[in-house]
């Protein structure tokens, strides 16, 4: 009787998850279908030319799996969120390999930067294909999915703690490892120790400014002042958020410069560039001042304090709002992904521990992590190590989803038609990768295809918003898709003819210059087309 009840509950859970996905992705329009098919086709074809068929298909498929998990994790229903926690674990295992590979390629020098960005673009292309018709994508859906993935990771962490807590050796080594990790983080973030000081300062500035701006927008500060001073407070908050916006832009420029400048200039030998190199090569007093600001420990400590204060206030505000609503429902929504992930993590961790019993993770960390951390990892049982891999995978899934939210917060992605814009952006990045490897003509076709995807995706969003999903718009959508495709073909053909004509006299041999020229030319095409659309 108990087994039958468990089986029935499992079927009900699975049915609820399937129903949630169908409801979220119900009635995709013809434009949605065209966007999905074209994005997947371009991703596989172009990705195969850049990084190989196997990696291109795997990265794109992992993005699709992440899209399914995102829809479930961002649901308002606790039961569906629990199913999302179950689905998130295998989806995260699929997505962690290309994401980690992309990160490893980006931090390497030379062409690895462009290869890493290409792999990341393939993952995002698959993710965008699965979320094009999702109605909540432009309403913070990706951020909610990322939060759900982190809650799922918290559930797996709790499972690991319960497993290793009874072991005295692990408890003793955990304290030393925690102290050493804190010291390492302090040296990286505050003391500015290491060759990545430039990058970590940009990350710290970005995180602090973004968190302060978001917290100021969410706090009801007008309740703290009399009504006659509310306008002054609003002006002060607006000025503070404007300053945070400038700080975010400065942080992005610094981070990009740390990687891009050494890739395009022979004068900078370190990758990423270091404050010492900036102070030496960049003319004084600009170089010296920039290096001093980046390595100033007092400024870094202020940024850390601002980050902690902003996150604490945001958590307190969330708790205050939750107490004024249905507390039980809020707890169920928070615990749903964690419970689902913990349940499936038991099976997944056992399988991983059996598949890779000879995996020497401690030996792999030797020389890169503090000795106490290596000793702690060596004392962990195989089950706990496998569960730790799941935590890393779920964190990678969350990072992908938060990157979409970040692009929206920076207004790189529009508020409407965000799925089509995300697909078009990933395809355009692939076009730049083709230009870098001297496949200019294919890059032109791919870049024009990105513009076509953006236009079709925007039209699909307009159809859904103004007429609804149930309206019979197939004929109008087909006419628009065919017309946009023909226009793109004319633009691509004309650009290729012009490229061949100009190339006979003044060929561009530098791949980076070709990528810049391609980006500039396509930006001009998009600007003209947008102007003609009115």
N, C-alpha and C positions, 0 to 999 in steps of 0.2 A: 504493500500500500504506500509505503514511504517512497519507494523508487518510482512508482507511477506518479505520485504527487510531484516529485522533483522533475520528472520528465515533462509533465504538463506545465509546470512553472517555467521550465526552459523553453518550451515551445511558445508560451505566452510572451516571454521576454524577447525571443527572436522575432515573433510577429510584430511586437510593438516597435522594435528597431527598424524592421523593413517598412512598416507603415509610416514611421517618422521620416525615413529617407524619401519615400514616395511623395509624402505630403510636401516636403521641402523642395523637391525637384519636380513637382507636378507640372504637367503640360508645358514642356519646353517648346518654344516657338520654332518655326522653320529657320529663323535667323540664328537661334541658339544652336540648333543642330548643325547648321553650316559652320558656325564658329568653332564648335567642338571638333568636327571632322577635320577642318582645315588646320586647326592648331595641332592636333595630334599628328596629322600627316606631315606638316612642316617640321615639327619637332623630331620625328623619327628620321626623316630624310636628311635634314640639315645636320642633326646631331650625329647621324652615322658618318657624314662627311668630316665632322670635326673630331669626334672622340671614339668612333667605332660603333658598329651596329648594336652589339651587346649592351654596352654602357648606355647608349642613347635610349634603347627600349626599356632597360631596367629603370633608369632615372625617371622617364616619363610615366611608366607604370607605377612607380612609387609615389609620384605626385597624385595620380588618380586614387590610389589607396588612401593617401592622406586626406583627400577631399571627402571620401566617404566617412572617415573618422571625424572630420571637422563638423560635418552636418549633424552627426549624432551627439558629439560633445557639446555643441552650442545650443542644443534643444532646451526648451523651458521645462520639459517633463522629466522628472527624476528617473523614471524607469528607462526612458530613451537614453539619458545621459549615462546610466549604468551600462547599457549596451554599448555606448560609445567608448567607455573605459575598456570593455572587452575587445572591441574592434581596434582600439588605438594601439594595443600592444603589438599585434602582428603588423599593422600599418607602420608603426614606428620602426620595427625591425627592418622593413623594406626601405624606409626613407633614410635611415641613419647611414647606410653605406655610401650612397652618392653625396650626401651632405658632408660627411666627414672627409671624403675624397676631395670634394670641392674646397673645403677649408684648407686641407693640406696642400693643394695645388696653388691656392691663392697666396699662402705665406711663403711659397718657394719663389725663386727669382726667375726671370726670363719669361718664356711663353707659358709657364705654369699658371701665371695670373689669369691669362685669357682662357686657358683650359678650365680652370676652376670656376670662373664666371659662367662659362658655357654649361658645365654640369649643373650649376645652380639654376640657370635659366631653363634647362630641361625639366628639372623638378617643378619649378614654378609653372611651366607650361602645362604639365600634367595636372597640377593642382587647379589651375585656372579652367582647364577643360571640364573638370568635374564640378566646378562651382559656378559656371556661367549662368545657369538658370536658377541659382539659389537666391531667393528673395531677400535673405538676411545678410548677404555678403557685403552690401553697401551700408549696412546698419550695425557695424561692429561685429559681424558674425565671425570673421577670422580671429579677432581678439578674444571673443568668448571661446572659440575652439582652442586657441592657444592656452587660455586659462584652464580649460578642461583637461588638456594634455598635462599641464603641470600638476593639477589635482590627481590625475592618474599616476604620475610619477611619485607624488607624495604617498599614495596608497602602497606602491611597491617599496618605497623607503621604509614605511611602517612595517611591512612584511619582513624586510631584512633585519630591522631592529629587533623584532620579536624573535627572529631565528637566532641571532647571535648574542642577544642580551644575556642568556644564562651562562655563557662561556666567560670565565674569569680572565683568561689570557687576552681575549679580544677587548674586554672592558679596560684592562690596564693599558694596552697599546693604543686604544682609541683616544684616551686623554692626551698622550704625548703627540699623537698624529694631529689632533685638533689644534694643539698649541703651535706646532710647526706650520700647519697650513695657515693659521691666522698670521703668523710671522711672515710667511711668504706673501700673503695677500697685502699685508701692511707695507712690505718692502716694495711691492709692485705699484700699489695705488698711492701711497703717501711718500715714501722715501725716493721714489722714481729710480729704482735700481734695475739695471738691465738695459738691453738694447731696444726694448719695446716701450721705452718711456714716452716717446712721442705719441704712439698709438693709444696707450692706456690713458694718457691725459685727455685725448680726444674722446675716448669712450666714457671716461668719468664726467667730463664736461657735458657731453650729450645726455647721459642718463640723469644727471642732476637737473639740468635745465628742463628736460622733458617732464620729469616727475614733478618738479615744482610747478610748472605751468598747468599740468593736469590736476594737481591737487588744489591749486587756487581756483580753478574752474568748478570744482566739485564742492568746495566748502561753502556753507551758507554764512559768509562773513558779514553780510548786511545785518544779521541779527545782533551783532556785537556792538553796533554804533547807533546813535540816535538817528531818526529819520532825516533830520536836516543835514547830516553828514554822510548820507548814503552815496550822494553823487561824488563826493571827494574820494570815498573809498573805492567806488567803481573805477574812477579815473586812475587811482593808484594801482589797483589790481590789473587794469588794462595795460598800464605802463610796465608793470613787472612782467606780465605775460609777453609783451612785445620784446622786452629785453631777453627773456628766455628764448624767444623765437630766433633772435639774432645769435644767441649763444649756440643754439642747435645748429644753425647754418655754419658758424665758425668751426664747430667740432667736426662737421661733415667734411668741410674743406681741408682741415688738418689731417683727418684720417685718409682721405683720398690722396693728398699730397705725399703722405708718408709712403704710400705704395706706388703711386703713379710716377712720381719724379725719379726715383731710382730706375724705373723700368724704361724711361725714355731719355734719360741723361746719363752720359758716361762719367760725369764729374762726381756723382753720388755713388759710392761703392757699397754702402750698407743697405740691406733690404730687410725690413723697412728702414728708412732713414733715421738717424739718431740725433739727439740735441747737439752732441759734440760736432757732428758733421755739419749740421745747419749753422752752428756758430762759426765754423771754419770757412765754409764755402760761400754762404750768403753774405753779402757786403754788410759791414757794420754801419750803423748800430742795429739794423733790423735783425740780422742773424743772431747777434748776442742777446738782444732783448727777447726774441722769440724763444731761444734756448733757456734763458733764465726763467721766463714765465712758465714754460712747460715743466721744468724741474723744481719749481718752488714748492717746498713741502707744506708751507702754511696755506697756500692757495688750494692745494690738493686736499688738505684736511678740512678746509671750509666746504669744499664741494662734497666730500664724504658726509659731513654733518648735515648739509642741506638734503642730500639724498635720503639719509636715514630719517630725518624729520619729516620730509614729504611723504615717504612711504608709511610712516607711523600714523600721520594725520589722516592719510587716505584710508588706512585700515580702520581707524577709529570711526571715521565718517561712515564707512560701509557698515560697521557694526551698529551704529546709531540708527541708520535707516532700516536695517534688518529688524531691529527690535520693535520698530513701529509697524511692521508688517507681519506676515505669517512666518514665525520663527521656524516652525517645524518644516515648512516647505523649503525655506532657505537652507536648512541643515541637510535636507534630503538632496537638494540640488548640488550642494558642495560635496557631500559624501558619495553621491552616485558614481561619478567617474573613478574615485579612489577604490570603492568596493569592487566595481567591475574589473578594474585593472589588477587589483590584488588577487582576485579569484583566478583570472586567466594566467597571471604571473606565476602562480604555483606550478601549473602545468608547463608553461614555457621555460621557467627556470630549471625544472627537472630535466626537460628535454635538452636544453643547452648544456647542462652539467654532464649529461651522459654523452652528448655528441662530442664535446671538447674537453674530456677529462685531463688531457695532457697540456692544456693551455697554461703557460707560465706567465700570468699577468704580472706577478711581482718582478720577474726577471725583465719583463718589458719596461717596467717603470724604473728600474735601477738606473741611476745616473740622471734622471729627469725629475724625479720626485724626491722629497726629503726622506732620509733613511727610516724615520719612524713610520711614514706612510707605507713604504715598501714592506716593513715588518708587519704592519697591520694587514695589508693585503695578503701577505703570505700565510697569516694565521686564519684567514676567513675560509669557511667551508666552500666547496664548489657551488652549492646551491646559492649562497649569498653572492658569490662572484657573478654567477649568471644573472641574478636579479639586479645586480649593479649595472650590468650591460643593458638591461631593459630600462633602467632609469636614464642612462645616457641616451638611449634611442628615443624615449619619450621627450626628453629635453630637446633633442634635435627636431622632432616634429613640432614642438612648441616654438622653437626658434624660427622655423619656416613660416608658421602662421603669424607670429609676431612681426616678422619682416613685412608681411602684407599690410598689417595694421600700421606699421611705421611708415610705409610708403604713402598710405592714405593720410596719416597725421601730418606728414611733410607736404601734402598736397601734390605729390608727384602723381598719384592716382586720383581720378575725379570721384566725386560723391555718387554720381550716376554712372551706370554701365561699367562698374568697377571690374566685373569679370572679363568683359571684352577688352578693357584697357590693360588688364593684367596679362591676358593672353597676347595682345599686340606688343606689349613691352618686352615680354620674354622672347618673342619671335624677333623683335628688332635687335635685342642683344645677340641672338644667334647670327643675325646679318652682320653685325660688327665683327663677330668672331670669324666669319667667312672672309671679310675684308682683310683681317689681320693675317690670315694664311694665304692671301693672294688669290682668292676665289671671288674676284670683284663682280663678275657678271651674275653669278649665283647669289652674291650678296645683294645686288640691286633687286633681283626678283624677290628675294626673301624680305627685304625692307619694304618694298611696295606691298607685299602680302601682309605685312604688319599693319600698314595703313588700311588695307581692305578689311582686316579683322576688326580693327578699331571702329570703322564706320558701320560694319554689319552688327557688331555688338551694341553700339549705341542705338541703332535703329531697333534692335530687339528690346532694349530697355524702354524706349519710347512706346513701342507697341504694348508692352506689358503694363506700363503705367497709365496710359491714356485709354486703352480699349479693354484691358484685362486679358487674362490667359484664355478665357473661353471664347473670345471673339474669333470669327472666321477671317483670318488675315493671310492665308497661305498665298493667294495670288499676288497680293501687294508685296509680301516679303520676297517671293521668288523674283519678281520684277526688280526689286531693289538689290537683291544679292547679285543677280546677273548683271545689272547695270554697273554696280560697283566693281565687280570682277573684270568686266570689259574695260572700264576706265583704268583700273590698275594695270591691266595688260598693255594698254596704250602707253601709259606712263613708263612702265618697265621697258617696253620695247624702244621707246624714244630715248630713254636714258642710256640703254645699252648701245644704241647707234651712236649717240653723242660721245659716249665713253670710248668707243672704238675709233671714232674720228679724231678725237683729241689725243688719244693714246698713241697715234701714229707719229705725232710730233713731240709731245712732252709726256712721256710715260711716268707714272708714279711708281717708284720701286720700293719705297719704304712702306712696310705694312701698316705701321702706326699712322703715317700720313694718309694712307688710303682709307683707314677706318675713320679718321677725323673728317676727311673729305666726304665720305659716304654719309656720316651722321649729319654734317652740315647741309648737304644737298637734300637729304630726305626731310630734314626739318623745314627747309624752304618749301618743299612740295606740300607737306602737311599744312604749313601756314597759308599757302595760297589756296589749297583746297578748303580749308576751314573758312577763309574769307569769302570764297565763292558760295559756300553753303549759307552764308548770311548769319 
